[in-house]
């Protein structure tokens, strides 16, 4: 199986187009002579290849390419976690992924709140404002649920 377009969109969206470890931006702007470049990789937490980093023969094959088993890293950190797989275990990478995606969600909520506040001050209550207000409510509910789920797992 391969990573689907939908999974890629979810993965890159949740990662905020940044490396989960160093937080560097993984998009390089175009120049006058060259087009933009992507300097990040979609990395498997558990490898589907026998002998691959963090390969686990008991891991369900049908979720190897699922968004839950992938994270976005810069090429330096991708190489590091795969070469140093005894240090960067699946559990460690899942924690890095969860922390990074949570920080991206919080940054997006903060940006949406700033947008709403600016538009409220301007009394510019338009359709995009209503969409953002709904987004904030939805993300707050999701974050609350995630905190509850995390406590239950502990």
BAZA-316590 format. One record per residue: residue number from 1; residue in three letters; z, x negated, y of N, C-alpha, C in turn. Coordinates in Angstrom, 2 decimals. Example, Ala and Ser with C-alpha at 12.3 -4.5 7.8 and 13.67 -1.06 7.14 Angstrom:
2
1 | ALA | 7.80 | -13.19 | -5.69 | 7.80 | -12.30 | -4.50 | 7.80 | -13.20 | -3.30
2 | SER | 7.08 | -12.85 | -2.25 | 7.14 | -13.67 | -1.06 | 7.87 | -12.90 | 0.03
END
This chain:
154
1 | UNK | 0.00 | -0.83 | -1.18 | 0.00 | 0.00 | 0.00 | 0.00 | -0.88 | 1.25
2 | UNK | -0.51 | -0.39 | 2.33 | -0.56 | -1.15 | 3.58 | 0.23 | -0.41 | 4.66
3 | UNK | 0.55 | -1.13 | 5.73 | 1.25 | -0.52 | 6.86 | 0.28 | 0.43 | 7.55
4 | UNK | 0.69 | 1.68 | 7.72 | -0.19 | 2.68 | 8.33 | -0.18 | 2.54 | 9.86
5 | UNK | -1.19 | 3.14 | 10.49 | -1.26 | 3.13 | 11.96 | -0.02 | 3.80 | 12.55
6 | UNK | 0.40 | 4.92 | 11.95 | 1.58 | 5.63 | 12.45 | 2.82 | 4.73 | 12.37
7 | UNK | 2.98 | 4.04 | 11.24 | 4.13 | 3.15 | 11.08 | 4.09 | 2.04 | 12.12
8 | UNK | 2.91 | 1.48 | 12.36 | 2.77 | 0.43 | 13.38 | 3.17 | 0.95 | 14.76
9 | UNK | 2.72 | 2.14 | 15.10 | 3.05 | 2.71 | 16.41 | 4.55 | 2.92 | 16.53
10 | UNK | 5.16 | 3.46 | 15.49 | 6.61 | 3.65 | 15.51 | 7.34 | 2.32 | 15.65
11 | UNK | 6.93 | 1.34 | 14.86 | 7.57 | 0.04 | 14.85 | 7.50 | -0.64 | 16.22
12 | UNK | 6.30 | -0.71 | 16.78 | 6.14 | -1.38 | 18.07 | 6.81 | -0.58 | 19.19
13 | UNK | 6.75 | 0.73 | 19.11 | 7.43 | 1.55 | 20.11 | 8.93 | 1.34 | 20.09
14 | UNK | 9.50 | 1.35 | 18.90 | 10.95 | 1.17 | 18.76 | 11.39 | -0.25 | 19.13
15 | UNK | 10.48 | -1.20 | 19.01 | 10.83 | -2.59 | 19.33 | 10.69 | -2.90 | 20.81
16 | UNK | 10.09 | -1.98 | 21.55 | 9.89 | -2.25 | 22.98 | 8.98 | -3.44 | 23.23
17 | UNK | 8.09 | -3.68 | 22.27 | 7.12 | -4.79 | 22.31 | 7.77 | -6.15 | 22.50
18 | UNK | 9.00 | -6.27 | 21.97 | 9.71 | -7.54 | 22.10 | 10.28 | -8.00 | 20.76
19 | UNK | 10.51 | -9.28 | 20.65 | 11.08 | -9.88 | 19.44 | 12.51 | -9.38 | 19.26
20 | UNK | 12.85 | -8.97 | 18.06 | 14.20 | -8.46 | 17.78 | 15.26 | -9.55 | 17.89
21 | UNK | 14.87 | -10.81 | 17.87 | 15.85 | -11.89 | 17.95 | 15.94 | -12.45 | 19.37
22 | UNK | 14.85 | -12.95 | 19.92 | 14.92 | -13.61 | 21.24 | 14.58 | -12.67 | 22.40
23 | UNK | 14.12 | -11.48 | 22.08 | 13.80 | -10.44 | 23.08 | 12.60 | -10.78 | 23.96
24 | UNK | 11.84 | -11.82 | 23.62 | 10.69 | -12.17 | 24.45 | 9.59 | -11.12 | 24.33
25 | UNK | 8.85 | -10.94 | 25.41 | 7.73 | -10.01 | 25.44 | 6.62 | -10.57 | 24.54
26 | UNK | 6.10 | -9.73 | 23.68 | 5.11 | -10.18 | 22.69 | 3.67 | -9.88 | 23.11
27 | UNK | 3.48 | -9.41 | 24.34 | 2.14 | -9.20 | 24.87 | 1.90 | -10.22 | 25.96
28 | UNK | 0.79 | -10.91 | 25.87 | 0.39 | -11.88 | 26.88 | -0.74 | -11.25 | 27.68
29 | UNK | -0.60 | -11.25 | 29.00 | -1.61 | -10.63 | 29.86 | -2.95 | -11.32 | 29.76
30 | UNK | -3.99 | -10.55 | 30.03 | -5.34 | -11.10 | 30.06 | -5.48 | -12.05 | 31.25
31 | UNK | -6.39 | -12.96 | 31.14 | -6.75 | -13.83 | 32.26 | -8.16 | -13.44 | 32.69
32 | UNK | -8.67 | -14.10 | 33.68 | -10.04 | -13.80 | 34.10 | -11.04 | -14.20 | 33.04
33 | UNK | -10.67 | -15.16 | 32.17 | -11.59 | -15.64 | 31.14 | -11.32 | -15.06 | 29.75
34 | UNK | -10.12 | -14.53 | 29.53 | -9.75 | -14.10 | 28.17 | -9.04 | -12.76 | 28.20
35 | UNK | -9.13 | -12.05 | 27.07 | -8.43 | -10.78 | 26.97 | -6.97 | -11.01 | 26.61
36 | UNK | -6.17 | -9.93 | 26.68 | -4.75 | -10.05 | 26.36 | -4.56 | -10.47 | 24.90
37 | UNK | -3.34 | -10.92 | 24.62 | -3.03 | -11.42 | 23.29 | -1.68 | -10.86 | 22.84
38 | UNK | -1.56 | -10.63 | 21.55 | -0.30 | -10.20 | 20.95 | 0.24 | -11.38 | 20.17
39 | UNK | 1.46 | -11.80 | 20.49 | 2.03 | -12.98 | 19.86 | 3.25 | -12.63 | 19.00
40 | UNK | 3.23 | -11.42 | 18.44 | 4.30 | -10.98 | 17.56 | 3.76 | -10.58 | 16.22
41 | UNK | 4.66 | -10.47 | 15.27 | 4.30 | -10.10 | 13.90 | 5.14 | -8.92 | 13.43
42 | UNK | 4.54 | -8.14 | 12.54 | 5.25 | -7.08 | 11.82 | 5.80 | -7.73 | 10.56
43 | UNK | 7.10 | -7.80 | 10.46 | 7.74 | -8.58 | 9.40 | 8.48 | -7.68 | 8.41
44 | UNK | 8.32 | -7.99 | 7.14 | 9.04 | -7.26 | 6.10 | 10.47 | -7.78 | 5.99
45 | UNK | 11.39 | -6.87 | 5.89 | 12.78 | -7.24 | 5.64 | 12.90 | -7.63 | 4.17
46 | UNK | 12.44 | -6.77 | 3.29 | 12.37 | -7.08 | 1.86 | 10.89 | -7.27 | 1.52
47 | UNK | 10.57 | -8.42 | 0.98 | 9.18 | -8.72 | 0.64 | 8.73 | -7.94 | -0.59
48 | UNK | 7.51 | -7.51 | -0.58 | 6.93 | -6.84 | -1.74 | 6.32 | -7.82 | -2.72
49 | UNK | 6.21 | -9.08 | -2.33 | 5.60 | -10.10 | -3.18 | 6.66 | -10.80 | -4.02
50 | UNK | 6.40 | -10.88 | -5.30 | 7.30 | -11.63 | -6.18 | 7.37 | -13.07 | -5.68
51 | UNK | 8.57 | -13.56 | -5.48 | 8.76 | -14.90 | -4.95 | 8.75 | -14.96 | -3.44
52 | UNK | 8.47 | -13.82 | -2.79 | 8.47 | -13.77 | -1.33 | 9.89 | -13.77 | -0.79
53 | UNK | 10.02 | -14.03 | 0.52 | 11.36 | -14.06 | 1.11 | 12.07 | -12.72 | 0.96
54 | UNK | 13.28 | -12.76 | 0.48 | 14.12 | -11.58 | 0.28 | 13.51 | -10.57 | -0.69
55 | UNK | 12.65 | -11.02 | -1.59 | 12.09 | -10.10 | -2.60 | 13.21 | -9.57 | -3.48
56 | UNK | 13.15 | -8.28 | -3.75 | 14.14 | -7.62 | -4.60 | 13.37 | -6.72 | -5.57
57 | UNK | 13.32 | -7.06 | -6.84 | 12.54 | -6.27 | -7.79 | 13.04 | -4.83 | -7.94
58 | UNK | 14.26 | -4.56 | -7.49 | 14.79 | -3.19 | -7.58 | 14.47 | -2.37 | -6.34
59 | UNK | 13.91 | -3.01 | -5.31 | 13.59 | -2.29 | -4.07 | 12.40 | -1.38 | -4.33
60 | UNK | 12.48 | -0.10 | -3.92 | 11.38 | 0.84 | -4.19 | 10.05 | 0.40 | -3.57
61 | UNK | 9.05 | 0.26 | -4.39 | 7.73 | -0.22 | -3.94 | 7.11 | 0.72 | -2.90
62 | UNK | 7.43 | 2.00 | -2.99 | 6.80 | 2.96 | -2.07 | 7.34 | 2.87 | -0.64
63 | UNK | 8.41 | 2.10 | -0.40 | 8.88 | 1.96 | 0.98 | 8.81 | 0.52 | 1.49
64 | UNK | 8.10 | -0.33 | 0.76 | 7.91 | -1.71 | 1.22 | 7.30 | -1.73 | 2.62
65 | UNK | 6.31 | -0.87 | 2.88 | 5.64 | -0.84 | 4.18 | 6.14 | 0.28 | 5.09
66 | UNK | 7.33 | 0.80 | 4.80 | 7.93 | 1.84 | 5.63 | 8.55 | 1.20 | 6.87
67 | UNK | 8.61 | 1.95 | 7.96 | 9.16 | 1.43 | 9.21 | 10.60 | 0.94 | 9.03
68 | UNK | 11.32 | 1.51 | 8.09 | 12.71 | 1.09 | 7.85 | 12.80 | -0.31 | 7.24
69 | UNK | 11.71 | -0.80 | 6.67 | 11.70 | -2.13 | 6.04 | 10.90 | -3.14 | 6.86
70 | UNK | 10.66 | -2.82 | 8.11 | 9.87 | -3.70 | 8.98 | 10.60 | -3.94 | 10.29
71 | UNK | 10.38 | -5.11 | 10.87 | 10.83 | -5.36 | 12.22 | 9.80 | -6.24 | 12.91
72 | UNK | 9.83 | -6.23 | 14.23 | 8.89 | -7.02 | 15.02 | 9.59 | -8.29 | 15.49
73 | UNK | 8.94 | -9.41 | 15.22 | 9.47 | -10.72 | 15.63 | 8.35 | -11.54 | 16.27
74 | UNK | 8.75 | -12.47 | 17.14 | 7.78 | -13.45 | 17.63 | 7.42 | -14.35 | 16.44
75 | UNK | 6.37 | -15.08 | 16.56 | 5.91 | -15.89 | 15.43 | 6.89 | -17.00 | 15.06
76 | UNK | 7.61 | -17.52 | 16.04 | 8.60 | -18.56 | 15.75 | 9.72 | -17.98 | 14.89
77 | UNK | 10.24 | -16.83 | 15.29 | 11.34 | -16.24 | 14.52 | 10.89 | -15.65 | 13.19
78 | UNK | 9.65 | -15.21 | 13.09 | 9.14 | -14.76 | 11.80 | 9.17 | -15.92 | 10.81
79 | UNK | 8.66 | -17.06 | 11.25 | 8.65 | -18.25 | 10.39 | 10.08 | -18.66 | 10.04
80 | UNK | 10.96 | -18.62 | 11.02 | 12.34 | -19.02 | 10.78 | 13.02 | -18.13 | 9.73
81 | UNK | 12.91 | -16.79 | 9.88 | 13.62 | -15.91 | 8.94 | 13.02 | -15.98 | 7.54
82 | UNK | 11.72 | -16.24 | 7.45 | 11.11 | -16.36 | 6.12 | 11.42 | -17.71 | 5.47
83 | UNK | 11.46 | -18.78 | 6.26 | 11.80 | -20.09 | 5.70 | 13.29 | -20.19 | 5.36
84 | UNK | 14.12 | -19.53 | 6.16 | 15.57 | -19.59 | 5.98 | 16.10 | -18.25 | 5.44
85 | UNK | 15.46 | -17.77 | 4.39 | 15.77 | -16.44 | 3.88 | 17.17 | -16.32 | 3.27
86 | UNK | 17.79 | -17.43 | 2.88 | 19.17 | -17.35 | 2.37 | 20.15 | -17.08 | 3.51
87 | UNK | 19.82 | -17.56 | 4.69 | 20.63 | -17.30 | 5.88 | 20.31 | -15.92 | 6.45
88 | UNK | 19.02 | -15.64 | 6.52 | 18.56 | -14.37 | 7.11 | 18.27 | -13.39 | 5.98
89 | UNK | 19.34 | -12.87 | 5.42 | 19.26 | -11.93 | 4.30 | 18.73 | -10.59 | 4.78
90 | UNK | 18.41 | -9.73 | 3.83 | 17.96 | -8.38 | 4.19 | 19.03 | -7.66 | 5.01
91 | UNK | 20.29 | -7.82 | 4.63 | 21.38 | -7.17 | 5.36 | 21.45 | -7.67 | 6.80
92 | UNK | 21.32 | -8.98 | 6.99 | 21.34 | -9.56 | 8.33 | 20.17 | -9.03 | 9.15
93 | UNK | 18.98 | -9.00 | 8.57 | 17.80 | -8.51 | 9.30 | 17.90 | -7.03 | 9.64
94 | UNK | 18.48 | -6.24 | 8.74 | 18.68 | -4.81 | 9.05 | 19.61 | -4.64 | 10.24
95 | UNK | 20.63 | -5.47 | 10.31 | 21.54 | -5.43 | 11.46 | 20.85 | -5.82 | 12.75
96 | UNK | 20.04 | -6.88 | 12.69 | 19.29 | -7.32 | 13.87 | 18.35 | -6.21 | 14.32
97 | UNK | 17.64 | -5.60 | 13.38 | 16.70 | -4.51 | 13.69 | 17.44 | -3.35 | 14.35
98 | UNK | 18.55 | -2.92 | 13.75 | 19.30 | -1.77 | 14.28 | 19.82 | -2.05 | 15.69
99 | UNK | 20.39 | -3.23 | 15.89 | 20.91 | -3.58 | 17.22 | 19.80 | -3.63 | 18.26
100 | UNK | 18.67 | -4.22 | 17.88 | 17.55 | -4.35 | 18.82 | 16.97 | -2.98 | 19.17
101 | UNK | 16.72 | -2.15 | 18.17 | 16.15 | -0.83 | 18.44 | 17.11 | 0.03 | 19.25
102 | UNK | 18.41 | -0.12 | 19.02 | 19.41 | 0.61 | 19.81 | 19.35 | 0.16 | 21.27
103 | UNK | 19.25 | -1.15 | 21.50 | 19.20 | -1.64 | 22.89 | 17.92 | -1.19 | 23.59
104 | UNK | 16.81 | -1.12 | 22.86 | 15.57 | -0.63 | 23.45 | 15.71 | 0.85 | 23.82
105 | UNK | 16.30 | 1.65 | 22.91 | 16.52 | 3.08 | 23.21 | 17.40 | 3.25 | 24.44
106 | UNK | 18.48 | 2.47 | 24.53 | 19.38 | 2.58 | 25.67 | 18.67 | 2.18 | 26.97
107 | UNK | 17.85 | 1.14 | 26.92 | 17.08 | 0.73 | 28.10 | 16.11 | 1.82 | 28.51
108 | UNK | 15.48 | 2.47 | 27.53 | 14.55 | 3.56 | 27.84 | 15.29 | 4.74 | 28.45
109 | UNK | 16.48 | 5.07 | 27.95 | 17.27 | 6.16 | 28.51 | 17.65 | 5.83 | 29.94
110 | UNK | 18.09 | 4.59 | 30.18 | 18.47 | 4.18 | 31.53 | 17.28 | 4.28 | 32.48
111 | UNK | 16.11 | 3.86 | 32.03 | 14.90 | 3.95 | 32.86 | 14.55 | 5.41 | 33.14
112 | UNK | 14.69 | 6.26 | 32.13 | 14.41 | 7.69 | 32.31 | 15.41 | 8.31 | 33.29
113 | UNK | 16.67 | 7.92 | 33.19 | 17.68 | 8.44 | 34.11 | 17.39 | 8.00 | 35.54
114 | UNK | 16.99 | 6.73 | 35.74 | 16.62 | 6.27 | 37.08 | 15.45 | 7.08 | 37.62
115 | UNK | 14.48 | 7.35 | 36.76 | 13.31 | 8.14 | 37.16 | 13.75 | 9.53 | 37.61
116 | UNK | 14.60 | 10.16 | 36.82 | 15.07 | 11.51 | 37.15 | 15.83 | 11.47 | 38.47
117 | UNK | 16.75 | 10.51 | 38.64 | 17.54 | 10.42 | 39.86 | 16.65 | 10.21 | 41.08
118 | UNK | 15.65 | 9.34 | 40.98 | 14.74 | 9.11 | 42.10 | 13.99 | 10.38 | 42.45
119 | UNK | 13.54 | 11.11 | 41.45 | 12.79 | 12.33 | 41.72 | 13.69 | 13.45 | 42.21
120 | UNK | 14.94 | 13.48 | 41.80 | 15.85 | 14.49 | 42.32 | 16.12 | 14.23 | 43.79
121 | UNK | 16.29 | 12.96 | 44.16 | 16.52 | 12.61 | 45.57 | 15.33 | 13.00 | 46.42
122 | UNK | 14.16 | 12.88 | 45.89 | 12.95 | 13.23 | 46.63 | 12.66 | 14.73 | 46.57
123 | UNK | 13.46 | 15.44 | 45.80 | 13.23 | 16.88 | 45.58 | 11.82 | 17.11 | 45.05
124 | UNK | 11.38 | 16.19 | 44.22 | 10.05 | 16.28 | 43.63 | 10.19 | 16.72 | 42.18
125 | UNK | 10.59 | 17.96 | 41.98 | 10.81 | 18.49 | 40.64 | 9.46 | 18.97 | 40.10
126 | UNK | 8.87 | 18.10 | 39.26 | 7.56 | 18.38 | 38.72 | 7.63 | 18.39 | 37.21
127 | UNK | 6.53 | 18.67 | 36.57 | 6.47 | 18.69 | 35.11 | 6.93 | 17.38 | 34.48
128 | UNK | 6.49 | 16.19 | 34.98 | 6.99 | 14.95 | 34.36 | 8.52 | 14.84 | 34.43
129 | UNK | 9.11 | 15.32 | 35.52 | 10.57 | 15.31 | 35.64 | 11.20 | 16.14 | 34.53
130 | UNK | 10.66 | 17.30 | 34.28 | 11.21 | 18.15 | 33.23 | 11.08 | 17.50 | 31.87
131 | UNK | 9.97 | 16.81 | 31.64 | 9.79 | 16.10 | 30.37 | 10.84 | 15.00 | 30.22
132 | UNK | 11.08 | 14.25 | 31.28 | 12.06 | 13.17 | 31.22 | 13.47 | 13.73 | 31.00
133 | UNK | 13.80 | 14.83 | 31.66 | 15.12 | 15.42 | 31.46 | 15.30 | 15.82 | 30.00
134 | UNK | 14.26 | 16.37 | 29.40 | 14.32 | 16.72 | 27.97 | 14.45 | 15.49 | 27.11
135 | UNK | 13.79 | 14.41 | 27.49 | 13.87 | 13.15 | 26.74 | 15.29 | 12.61 | 26.77
136 | UNK | 15.91 | 12.62 | 27.95 | 17.28 | 12.11 | 28.06 | 18.21 | 12.92 | 27.17
137 | UNK | 18.10 | 14.21 | 27.21 | 18.95 | 15.06 | 26.37 | 18.73 | 14.77 | 24.89
138 | UNK | 17.47 | 14.62 | 24.50 | 17.13 | 14.35 | 23.11 | 17.66 | 13.00 | 22.66
139 | UNK | 17.50 | 11.97 | 23.50 | 17.96 | 10.64 | 23.13 | 19.48 | 10.59 | 23.08
140 | UNK | 20.15 | 11.27 | 24.02 | 21.62 | 11.31 | 23.98 | 22.09 | 11.93 | 22.66
141 | UNK | 21.46 | 13.01 | 22.25 | 21.84 | 13.65 | 20.99 | 21.60 | 12.69 | 19.83
142 | UNK | 20.46 | 12.01 | 19.83 | 20.11 | 11.09 | 18.76 | 21.09 | 9.92 | 18.72
143 | UNK | 21.44 | 9.37 | 19.88 | 22.38 | 8.25 | 19.92 | 23.75 | 8.70 | 19.41
144 | UNK | 24.17 | 9.89 | 19.80 | 25.45 | 10.41 | 19.33 | 25.43 | 10.56 | 17.82
145 | UNK | 24.34 | 11.09 | 17.27 | 24.22 | 11.24 | 15.82 | 24.23 | 9.87 | 15.15
146 | UNK | 23.51 | 8.88 | 15.73 | 23.47 | 7.54 | 15.14 | 24.85 | 6.90 | 15.12
147 | UNK | 25.64 | 7.08 | 16.20 | 26.99 | 6.53 | 16.22 | 27.84 | 7.18 | 15.13
148 | UNK | 27.70 | 8.49 | 14.96 | 28.46 | 9.20 | 13.92 | 28.05 | 8.71 | 12.55
149 | UNK | 26.75 | 8.56 | 12.33 | 26.25 | 8.09 | 11.03 | 26.75 | 6.67 | 10.77
150 | UNK | 26.77 | 5.81 | 11.79 | 27.24 | 4.44 | 11.61 | 28.71 | 4.43 | 11.21
151 | UNK | 29.52 | 5.28 | 11.83 | 30.94 | 5.34 | 11.49 | 31.13 | 5.81 | 10.05
152 | UNK | 30.29 | 6.74 | 9.60 | 30.41 | 7.26 | 8.24 | 30.04 | 6.19 | 7.21
153 | UNK | 29.09 | 5.31 | 7.59 | 28.66 | 4.25 | 6.66 | 29.70 | 3.15 | 6.55
154 | UNK | 30.53 | 2.98 | 7.58 | 31.52 | 1.89 | 7.59 | 32.65 | 2.14 | 6.63
END
